[in-house]
């Protein structure tokens, strides 16, 4: 079995109508008021920020988006005989799983926008249920078990990544034979370090991204074509 890791960033989901929120050029970084809605300290200390955050989640594209050709190609590649695929994603949209990737083979480095979590008792439940409560008139729905503050199960600014998820991602990056970075600028952690670790440990590094990345020189192959066509072609060739 050949262990292949695909690291995906915002660029794989733009064809699904989800803009880059978190990246250096992302929506949130360019708009300080919007960034407050996803910054842990503001979110926890200010109920008005939470009310606006729920409205943003209610109207945002994350839950209604559909997987595109690149997500589908990744899920099909997972079924290639002789290939063991793991997806490490910076995205919180769950589109890899919706396209057919087995959830246990997808590591969500920044969490999932499809779930909510209580900051006090850590109970998880579905975002759709929480948004239904917002629709029904609760402007800042609290945890139904303990009354604690509910937040999206994503890693907000000011929060640490889950060390278990990160450790697993590092292990895969060290062990894989092929590491494909798709739609990520490789400029923010942990994405950058994962690509570096993979290259240091002898993986063939392939970069598929519209813009140059700091790892292009280490890459065996750099693809600048649109992801929606380039990634399916690349995976077909590798398969
Ligand atoms: Zn709770």
Boltz pocket constraint, residues with backbone or C-beta under 6 A from the ligand:
constraints:
  - pocket:
      binder: B
      contacts: [[A, 118], [A, 119], [A, 120], [A, 121], [A, 122], [A, 123], [A, 143], [A, 144], [A, 145], [A, 146], [A, 147], [A, 148]]
      max_distance: 6.0
